[in-house]
Amino acid sequence: MELPDFDTLKHWALAEPERLDELLHQQIDALIEQVGPDRQRRLRGLQFRIDCQRRLAKNNLDSCIRIANMMHESFFTMRSQLNHLNDEPPFGGGNMLSGNNIVRLSEHRRDK
C-alpha cells in the first residue's frame, strides 16, 4: 500500500485523526502479516499493549512518553537478564576458573 503525500497526511492529522489512525493500523497489520505465524502472536500482543497506552494517554506527548517508558523497561529487563547470564558460571559448574583467576603467560614467565 502506497502512503499518501505529506500534505494529505498533515490534513488528516489536523482534520481527520481517525482516518490517520486507520491508515496506521493498516500499515501495522500489513507489517505483522509479513512475519511468520510464530512471531505474529507476540507482535499482536505487543501492539495491543501499545494501543492501550495510547488510549490511556492524555495527549500525544503523554502517549510518546508512555511508549518510550515501555521500551526502556523492556531494554532494562533484557539487559538485566544478559548480565545475569554473564554472572553464572559456564555449564553450571562452580569449580571452573573465572575471569579473575586467569594467569597471563607473560606474568608467569617473569615470576619464575
PADO-687589 format. One record per residue: residue in one letter; chain; x, y, z of N, C-alpha, C, O, CB in turn. Coordinates in steps of 0.1 Angstrom, whole numbers, plus 5000, padded with zeros to 4 digits. Atoms other than C-alpha are relative to their C-alpha. Glycine has a CB too. Example, Ala and Ser with C-alpha at 12.3 -4.5 7.8 and 13.67 -1.06 7.14 Angstrom:
% residues 2
('A', 'A', (5009, 4988, 5000), (5123, 4955, 5078), (5009, 5012, 5000), (5019, 5012, 5007), (4990, 5000, 5012)),
('S', 'A', (4991, 4989, 5000), (5137, 4989, 5071), (4992, 5011, 5008), (4997, 5022, 5009), (5004, 5005, 4986)),
This chain:
% residues 112
('M', 'A', (5008, 4988, 5000), (5000, 5000, 5000), (5009, 5012, 5000), (5018, 5014, 5008), (4990, 5000, 5012)),
('E', 'A', (4992, 4987, 5001), (5014, 5034, 4990), (4994, 5010, 5009), (4982, 5012, 5010), (5000, 5005, 4985)),
('L', 'A', (5005, 4990, 4991), (5012, 5061, 5015), (4996, 5013, 4993), (5002, 5016, 4983), (5012, 5004, 5011)),
('P', 'A', (5004, 4987, 5006), (4995, 5094, 5008), (5012, 5010, 5001), (5021, 5008, 5009), (4988, 5006, 5006)),
('D', 'A', (4989, 4990, 4999), (5017, 5125, 5003), (4999, 5007, 5014), (4989, 5006, 5021), (4999, 5010, 4988)),
('F', 'A', (4999, 4994, 4987), (5028, 5146, 5033), (4989, 5010, 5003), (4983, 5010, 5014), (5013, 5008, 5000)),
('D', 'A', (5011, 4991, 4998), (5002, 5173, 5028), (4987, 4993, 5003), (4979, 4998, 5012), (4998, 5009, 4988)),
('T', 'A', (5012, 5007, 4996), (4974, 5148, 5029), (5001, 4994, 5014), (4991, 4995, 5021), (4998, 4988, 4990)),
('L', 'A', (4998, 5005, 4986), (4988, 5132, 5060), (4998, 5011, 5010), (4992, 5009, 5021), (5013, 4993, 5001)),
('K', 'A', (5001, 4988, 4991), (4991, 5166, 5076), (4985, 5004, 5002), (4981, 5007, 5013), (5008, 5012, 4995)),
('H', 'A', (5014, 4996, 5000), (4955, 5174, 5067), (4992, 4990, 5009), (4984, 4994, 5017), (4994, 5000, 4986)),
('W', 'A', (5007, 5010, 4992), (4943, 5141, 5082), (5003, 5001, 5015), (4995, 5000, 5023), (5004, 4986, 4995)),
('A', 'A', (4996, 4999, 4986), (4963, 5147, 5114), (4992, 5012, 5006), (4989, 5011, 5018), (5015, 5003, 5001)),
('L', 'A', (5007, 4988, 4995), (4946, 5181, 5118), (4985, 4999, 5000), (4978, 5002, 5009), (5004, 5012, 4993)),
('A', 'A', (5014, 5000, 5002), (4911, 5175, 5105), (4993, 4986, 5001), (4982, 4985, 5005), (4997, 5005, 4986)),
('E', 'A', (5006, 5013, 4999), (4905, 5137, 5104), (5010, 4990, 5006), (5015, 4981, 5000), (4997, 4995, 4985)),
('P', 'A', (4990, 5009, 4993), (4927, 5120, 5130), (4996, 4985, 5000), (5005, 4976, 5000), (5002, 5004, 5015)),
('E', 'A', (5005, 5014, 5001), (4905, 5088, 5129), (5004, 4994, 4987), (5007, 4982, 4986), (4985, 4999, 5002)),
('R', 'A', (4996, 5005, 5013), (4914, 5084, 5092), (5015, 4997, 5001), (5020, 4987, 4995), (4997, 5010, 4989)),
('L', 'A', (4986, 5002, 4998), (4951, 5087, 5101), (5003, 4988, 5008), (5012, 4980, 5006), (5007, 5013, 5006)),
('D', 'A', (4999, 5012, 4992), (4947, 5061, 5128), (4997, 4987, 4992), (5003, 4977, 4994), (4991, 5001, 5013)),
('E', 'A', (5004, 5011, 5008), (4930, 5038, 5104), (5012, 4996, 4990), (5015, 4984, 4989), (4988, 5003, 4991)),
('L', 'A', (4988, 5003, 5008), (4960, 5041, 5080), (5011, 4994, 5008), (5018, 4985, 5004), (5005, 5013, 4993)),
('L', 'A', (4989, 5005, 4991), (4984, 5035, 5109), (4997, 4985, 5003), (5006, 4977, 5001), (5000, 5008, 5013)),
('H', 'A', (5003, 5014, 4997), (4966, 5002, 5118), (5001, 4992, 4988), (5005, 4980, 4989), (4986, 4999, 5006)),
('Q', 'A', (4998, 5008, 5012), (4965, 4991, 5082), (5015, 4997, 4997), (5019, 4986, 4994), (4994, 5008, 4988)),
('Q', 'A', (4985, 5002, 5002), (5003, 4996, 5080), (5005, 4990, 5010), (5014, 4982, 5006), (5007, 5014, 5001)),
('I', 'A', (4995, 5009, 4990), (5009, 4978, 5112), (4996, 4986, 4997), (5004, 4977, 4998), (4994, 5005, 5014)),
('D', 'A', (5005, 5013, 5003), (4987, 4949, 5102), (5007, 4994, 4988), (5011, 4982, 4988), (4985, 5000, 4997)),
('A', 'A', (4992, 5005, 5012), (5005, 4946, 5068), (5014, 4996, 5004), (5019, 4986, 4999), (5000, 5011, 4990)),
('L', 'A', (4987, 5003, 4995), (5038, 4946, 5086), (5000, 4987, 5008), (5009, 4978, 5006), (5006, 5011, 5008)),
('I', 'A', (5001, 5012, 4992), (5028, 4919, 5111), (4997, 4988, 4991), (5002, 4977, 4994), (4989, 5002, 5010)),
('E', 'A', (5003, 5011, 5009), (5014, 4898, 5082), (5013, 4995, 4993), (5013, 4983, 4988), (4990, 5004, 4990)),
('Q', 'A', (4988, 5004, 5007), (5049, 4897, 5067), (5009, 4990, 5008), (5018, 4984, 5002), (5008, 5012, 4997)),
('V', 'A', (4992, 5009, 4992), (5064, 4877, 5096), (4994, 4987, 5001), (4982, 4985, 4998), (5003, 5006, 5014)),
('G', 'A', (5005, 5013, 4998), (5060, 4841, 5104), (4989, 4999, 5010), (4988, 5008, 5019), (5011, 4990, 5003)),
('P', 'A', (5011, 5001, 4991), (5029, 4829, 5123), (5005, 4999, 5015), (4998, 5003, 5024), (4992, 4988, 4997)),
('D', 'A', (4995, 5001, 4986), (5051, 4821, 5154), (5003, 5013, 5006), (5001, 5015, 5018), (5012, 4991, 5000)),
('R', 'A', (4997, 4987, 4995), (5060, 4857, 5157), (4988, 5010, 5000), (4988, 5020, 5007), (5012, 5007, 4993)),
('Q', 'A', (5011, 4991, 5001), (5027, 4872, 5148), (4992, 5002, 5013), (4988, 5013, 5016), (4990, 4995, 4989)),
('R', 'A', (5007, 4999, 4987), (5011, 4864, 5181), (5007, 5010, 5010), (5001, 5018, 5016), (4998, 4986, 5007)),
('R', 'A', (4992, 4991, 4991), (5039, 4881, 5200), (4999, 5015, 4996), (4997, 5024, 5004), (5015, 4996, 5000)),
('L', 'A', (5001, 4986, 5005), (5038, 4912, 5178), (4986, 5006, 5002), (4984, 5018, 5005), (5003, 5000, 4985)),
('R', 'A', (5013, 4995, 4998), (5000, 4914, 5180), (4998, 5004, 5015), (4991, 5013, 5019), (4989, 4990, 4996)),
('G', 'A', (5000, 4997, 4986), (5003, 4913, 5218), (5007, 5012, 5004), (5002, 5021, 5012), (5005, 4988, 5009)),
('L', 'A', (4992, 4987, 4998), (5029, 4940, 5218), (4992, 5012, 4995), (4992, 5022, 5001), (5014, 4999, 4994)),
('Q', 'A', (5008, 4989, 5006), (5007, 4961, 5195), (4988, 5003, 5009), (4984, 5015, 5010), (4996, 4997, 4986)),
('F', 'A', (5011, 4998, 4991), (4978, 4956, 5219), (5004, 5009, 5012), (4997, 5018, 5016), (4994, 4987, 5005)),
('R', 'A', (4995, 4993, 4989), (4999, 4969, 5248), (5003, 5015, 4996), (5000, 5024, 5004), (5013, 4994, 5006)),
('I', 'A', (4997, 4987, 5005), (5010, 4999, 5227), (4987, 5008, 4998), (4986, 5020, 5002), (5008, 5000, 4987)),
('D', 'A', (5013, 4993, 5002), (4974, 5007, 5217), (4993, 5004, 5014), (4987, 5014, 5015), (4991, 4991, 4992)),
('C', 'A', (5006, 4997, 4986), (4963, 5005, 5254), (5007, 5012, 5006), (5000, 5021, 5011), (5002, 4988, 5009)),
('Q', 'A', (4993, 4988, 4994), (4990, 5030, 5264), (4996, 5013, 4992), (4994, 5023, 4998), (5015, 4998, 4999)),
('R', 'A', (5004, 4989, 5008), (4979, 5053, 5235), (4986, 5005, 5005), (4983, 5017, 5006), (5000, 4997, 4985)),
('R', 'A', (5013, 4997, 4995), (4943, 5051, 5248), (5000, 5007, 5014), (4992, 5015, 5016), (4991, 4988, 5000)),
('L', 'A', (4999, 4995, 4986), (4953, 5058, 5284), (5006, 5014, 5000), (5004, 5022, 5010), (5007, 4991, 5008)),
('A', 'A', (4992, 4988, 5000), (4974, 5088, 5274), (4990, 5012, 4999), (4979, 5011, 4993), (5010, 5001, 4988)),
('K', 'A', (5008, 4988, 5000), (4960, 5123, 5280), (5002, 5008, 4987), (4992, 5015, 4982), (5004, 5009, 5011)),
('N', 'A', (4997, 4993, 5012), (4976, 5137, 5248), (5011, 4992, 4992), (5016, 4982, 4997), (5004, 5015, 5002)),
('N', 'A', (4990, 5007, 5008), (5001, 5128, 5221), (5014, 4999, 5006), (5021, 4989, 5005), (5002, 5007, 4986)),
('L', 'A', (4988, 5000, 4993), (5031, 5137, 5242), (5000, 4990, 5011), (5010, 4982, 5012), (5003, 5014, 5006)),
('D', 'A', (5002, 5010, 4990), (5019, 5116, 5270), (5001, 4986, 4994), (5007, 4977, 5000), (4987, 5002, 5008)),
('S', 'A', (4999, 5013, 5007), (5015, 5087, 5246), (5014, 4997, 4996), (5018, 4985, 4998), (4991, 5001, 4987)),
('C', 'A', (4985, 5002, 5004), (5051, 5091, 5233), (5008, 4996, 5013), (5016, 4987, 5012), (5006, 5012, 4994)),
('I', 'A', (4992, 5003, 4988), (5064, 5091, 5269), (4996, 4987, 5005), (5005, 4979, 5009), (4997, 5011, 5011)),
('R', 'A', (5004, 5013, 4995), (5044, 5061, 5279), (5006, 4988, 4991), (5011, 4979, 4997), (4984, 4998, 4999)),
('I', 'A', (4994, 5010, 5009), (5056, 5041, 5248), (5015, 5000, 5002), (5021, 4989, 5002), (4996, 5003, 4985)),
('A', 'A', (4985, 4999, 4998), (5092, 5053, 5254), (5003, 4992, 5013), (5013, 4985, 5014), (5005, 5014, 5000)),
('N', 'A', (4998, 5007, 4987), (5089, 5040, 5290), (4999, 4985, 4999), (5006, 4978, 5005), (4990, 5005, 5011)),
('M', 'A', (5001, 5014, 5002), (5077, 5007, 5278), (5013, 4994, 4993), (5018, 4983, 4997), (4988, 4997, 4990)),
('M', 'A', (4987, 5005, 5007), (5108, 5004, 5255), (5011, 5000, 5010), (5019, 4991, 5010), (5003, 5010, 4988)),
('H', 'A', (4989, 5000, 4991), (5131, 5014, 5283), (4999, 4989, 5010), (5009, 4983, 5014), (5000, 5014, 5008)),
('E', 'A', (5002, 5011, 4991), (5116, 4989, 5307), (5004, 4986, 4993), (5010, 4978, 4999), (4985, 4999, 5005)),
('S', 'A', (4997, 5012, 5008), (5119, 4962, 5280), (5015, 4998, 4999), (5021, 4987, 5000), (4993, 4999, 4987)),
('F', 'A', (4986, 5000, 5001), (5155, 4971, 5274), (5007, 4997, 5013), (5017, 4989, 5013), (5005, 5013, 4994)),
('F', 'A', (4994, 5002, 4987), (5163, 4972, 5311), (4999, 4985, 5004), (5008, 4979, 5009), (4994, 5009, 5011)),
('T', 'A', (5002, 5014, 4996), (5148, 4937, 5316), (5010, 4991, 4992), (5016, 4982, 4997), (4985, 4996, 4997)),
('M', 'A', (4991, 5008, 5009), (5168, 4923, 5286), (5014, 5002, 5005), (5022, 4992, 5006), (4999, 5005, 4986)),
('R', 'A', (4986, 4998, 4995), (5200, 4939, 5299), (5002, 4993, 5013), (5013, 4987, 5015), (5002, 5015, 5002)),
('S', 'A', (4999, 5007, 4987), (5194, 4925, 5334), (5002, 4985, 4998), (5010, 4979, 5005), (4988, 5003, 5009)),
('Q', 'A', (4999, 5014, 5003), (5189, 4891, 5320), (5013, 4996, 4994), (5019, 4986, 4998), (4988, 4995, 4991)),
('L', 'A', (4987, 5002, 5006), (5220, 4893, 5299), (5011, 5001, 5011), (5020, 4992, 5011), (5003, 5009, 4989)),
('N', 'A', (4990, 4998, 4989), (5240, 4905, 5329), (5000, 4988, 5009), (5010, 4983, 5014), (4998, 5013, 5008)),
('H', 'A', (5002, 5012, 4991), (5226, 4876, 5350), (5007, 4988, 4993), (5013, 4980, 5000), (4985, 4998, 5003)),
('L', 'A', (4994, 5012, 5007), (5237, 4851, 5323), (5016, 5001, 5001), (5022, 4991, 5002), (4996, 5000, 4985)),
('N', 'A', (4985, 4998, 4999), (5273, 4866, 5324), (5005, 4997, 5014), (5016, 4993, 5015), (5003, 5014, 4996)),
('D', 'A', (4996, 5003, 4986), (5274, 4862, 5362), (5000, 4985, 5003), (5007, 4981, 5012), (4991, 5007, 5010)),
('E', 'A', (5000, 5014, 4997), (5266, 4825, 5361), (5012, 4993, 4995), (5017, 4996, 4984), (4987, 4993, 4994)),
('P', 'A', (4988, 5008, 5005), (5295, 4800, 5358), (4996, 4992, 4988), (4984, 4988, 4987), (5006, 4991, 5011)),
('P', 'A', (5004, 5007, 5012), (5296, 4782, 5325), (4997, 4985, 5004), (5003, 4980, 5013), (5012, 4999, 4990)),
('F', 'A', (5005, 5014, 4998), (5278, 4748, 5324), (4995, 4997, 5014), (4994, 4986, 5018), (5011, 4991, 4996)),
('G', 'A', (5005, 5002, 4987), (5266, 4754, 5359), (5010, 4995, 5010), (5007, 4992, 5022), (4988, 4991, 5000)),
('G', 'A', (4990, 5005, 4991), (5299, 4742, 5374), (5006, 5011, 5009), (5009, 5022, 5004), (5011, 4993, 4992)),
('G', 'A', (4994, 4990, 4991), (5313, 4760, 5404), (5015, 4999, 5001), (5021, 5008, 5006), (4994, 4999, 5013)),
('N', 'A', (4986, 5002, 4998), (5348, 4747, 5401), (5008, 5005, 4988), (5020, 5003, 4987), (5004, 4986, 5003)),
('M', 'A', (4993, 4995, 5012), (5356, 4763, 5367), (5007, 5013, 5004), (5002, 5021, 5013), (4990, 5002, 4988)),
('L', 'A', (4993, 4988, 4997), (5381, 4792, 5368), (4992, 5012, 4994), (4987, 5011, 4983), (5014, 5000, 4993)),
('S', 'A', (5007, 4988, 5005), (5365, 4826, 5365), (5011, 5009, 4993), (5023, 5007, 4994), (4993, 5008, 5011)),
('G', 'A', (4991, 4991, 5007), (5380, 4855, 5345), (5010, 5006, 5010), (5021, 5011, 5005), (4992, 5011, 4994)),
('N', 'A', (4991, 4994, 4991), (5397, 4868, 5377), (5012, 4991, 5003), (5022, 4995, 5009), (4993, 5005, 5013)),
('N', 'A', (4990, 5010, 4996), (5418, 4836, 5381), (5009, 4997, 4988), (5018, 4988, 4989), (4993, 4987, 5005)),
('I', 'A', (4992, 5003, 5012), (5435, 4838, 5347), (5014, 5006, 5003), (5016, 5017, 5007), (4994, 5007, 4987)),
('V', 'A', (4986, 4996, 4999), (5473, 4840, 5348), (5005, 5002, 4986), (5005, 4993, 4978), (5008, 4989, 5009)),
('R', 'A', (4995, 4997, 5014), (5488, 4857, 5318), (5014, 4993, 4999), (5022, 4993, 5008), (5001, 5015, 4998)),
('L', 'A', (4988, 5007, 5002), (5517, 4838, 5303), (5012, 5009, 5002), (5022, 5004, 5008), (5000, 4994, 4985)),
('S', 'A', (4988, 4990, 4998), (5540, 4869, 5303), (5003, 5002, 5015), (5014, 5002, 5019), (4997, 5013, 4993)),
('E', 'A', (4998, 4999, 4985), (5534, 4873, 5341), (5006, 4987, 5006), (5014, 4988, 5015), (4987, 5004, 5006)),
('H', 'A', (4995, 5013, 4995), (5540, 4836, 5347), (5015, 4998, 4997), (5022, 4993, 5006), (4992, 4988, 4994)),
('R', 'A', (4986, 5002, 5004), (5574, 4836, 5329), (5009, 5010, 5009), (5020, 5006, 5013), (5003, 5003, 4986)),
('R', 'A', (4992, 4991, 4992), (5586, 4867, 5349), (5001, 4995, 5014), (5012, 4998, 5020), (4993, 5014, 5000)),
('D', 'A', (5000, 5005, 4986), (5578, 4851, 5382), (5010, 4989, 5002), (5015, 4987, 5014), (4986, 4996, 5005)),
('K', 'A', (4991, 5012, 4998), (5600, 4820, 5376), (5014, 5003, 4998), (5022, 4994, 4999), (4996, 4990, 4991)),
